[in-house]
Amino acid sequence: MADSRDQLQNIDFLEDSNSNWSISTDAAESTEDAQISGRISQALKKLTFNQNMKFMENFDPEQSNRERRKLTRKITTSVVGATVSAGKRFISSVHDEHGYLSAYGKDLCDCLEEACQGCHFPCTKCRSVKCGHECRTNRKYCIESIEIEGMGVTLKNEFR
């Protein structure tokens, strides 16, 4: 026990002229001691290298992992409702990327009339006249019914 304390006291960290760290001991080193001293010197070299670099100096947000994941994420389109994939529950889009109903392939206006050519103002996102207050592109819900006040008429979605 006393020998190990003496060895620890005799270890000196010396800095070379090239900012390389080395370890010198007065006692004879075994192979394990040489491996440990090699690991320590490598760790010290890495620390001095990291101190010279500036944080976020070479960061490119367009090539980051987050951006890459965001670009490769695909919107799932399948049957209307919820589906289960790889143990995760997610809600698929009711409308596809063109605004058609995913399950039926119909281009149904938000007024729920199948023969309607479009009775709304052009959508700001997709320029369709069949979008109501929100764009139909990849929308995750569909309008179930419309109640016209004063007339007592209720239009229901046949494709729901």
N, C-alpha and C positions, 0 to 999 in steps of 0.2 A: 504494500500500500504506500509506503514511504517512497519507494522507487518511482512509482507512477506520478506522485506529486513532484518529485525532483525533475522528472522528464517534462512535465507540463510547465514547470518554471523555467526550464532551459530552452523551450521552444520560442524562437523569435520570428516575428514576421518582418521581413525585409522588403523594401520596395526598390526594384532595379531602376535604372535610368529610363527604361522603356515602359514604365508603369506596369511591369510584370511583378507579381507577388511570388515570393518563394518562402519556403520554410526551412529553417536550419535547426538542427538538434545537436546536442553534445553527445547523446547516447547513440549506440549503434541501432539502426532501424532494421526491423525484420520486414518481410514481404508485405505483411498486413499494414505495418506502419507506413510503408512506401505507398501502398494503395490509398490509404487514408490521406496522406499528405498530398498525393496527386489529385484526389477529389477536392480537397480544400483549395488547392491552387487553381483548379479549374473553376470552382465556384467564385473565387475572388476575381478571376479574369472576367467572368460573366458579369459580376457586379460592376466592375469598372467600365466594361463596355456599355452596360445599360445606363450608367450615369452620364456617359457622353452623348447618348441619344436624347432627343427631345420627344416628349409625349405627343402622340398623334401627328408626328411630322410627316410620315409617309401614308397617312390614311386617305383612301379614295372611297367616298361614299357610294359611288356608282358600282364599284367592284366588291362591296362588302358582302358578307354572308347574309345579312338581313335583306339586302336588296335582291340578292340572287334567289333567296327563298320566296320573296314576295313575287318575283317575276315568274317563277316556276309553279306557283300555286294555281291550281285549276279549279274553276267553279264546277261543282258537281251538278250535273243535270240528269235526273232520272225520273222515276215515277213520282207523281204528286204526293207530297207528304214527307215523312221522315224516313230515312234509310239508315242502316247500320253498316259501318265499314271499319274493319280492323279494331273493333271494340269501342270505337268512338261514335257518338250519336250526333248527327248533324242534319239540318234541314236543307233539303235540296231546293233549287229554284223552281217555282211554279211556271215562270215564263223563261224562255231561252234567251240567247244573246240577241235575237232579232225581235223579241216581244211576243212571239207566238206561245201558245199554251204548250208546255213540254209534253204532256201526256197525250194530247190529241192533235197537235200540229195545227191548231186553228188560230187564225188572226182575229181574235174577238176584241171588239171595242169595249172600253170601260163602261159604256152605257148598257152593256149586256145584250144588245141586239146583234144577231149573227149577220144580218144583211147590211148593217151599217157600214158606210164607207169612211167613217170618221167624222165625229161631230164636236171635237174639242179643238182648242187652239193648238198649233204645232208645238210639240215638246221641245224644250230647250236643249235636251241632251241628244235625242235621236231624231228629231224633226218629224215624228209620226203624229198624225192627227187623231190617233186612236188611244193615246195615253191620256188619262184623266189628270188628277192632281199630282201624280208621281209617275215617273217613267216606267214602262213595262219591261225594259231590258233587264234580265236577270232578277226580276222581282220575286220575292219569296212568298208572296201571298197573292190571292186573287179575290176579286169582289164577289161576295156571296149573293147579295141582294141589294136592290135599290128600291126605296119606298118613296113614292111621289106623294107629298103632303097635299091635303085638300081634295084629292081625287080618290084616295083609298086604294091606289094601285101599287102593287109590289111586283117588281121584276126580279126573278130568281135566276141564278146562273145554272144553266142546264148541264154544264160540263164540270161542275164541282163534285 
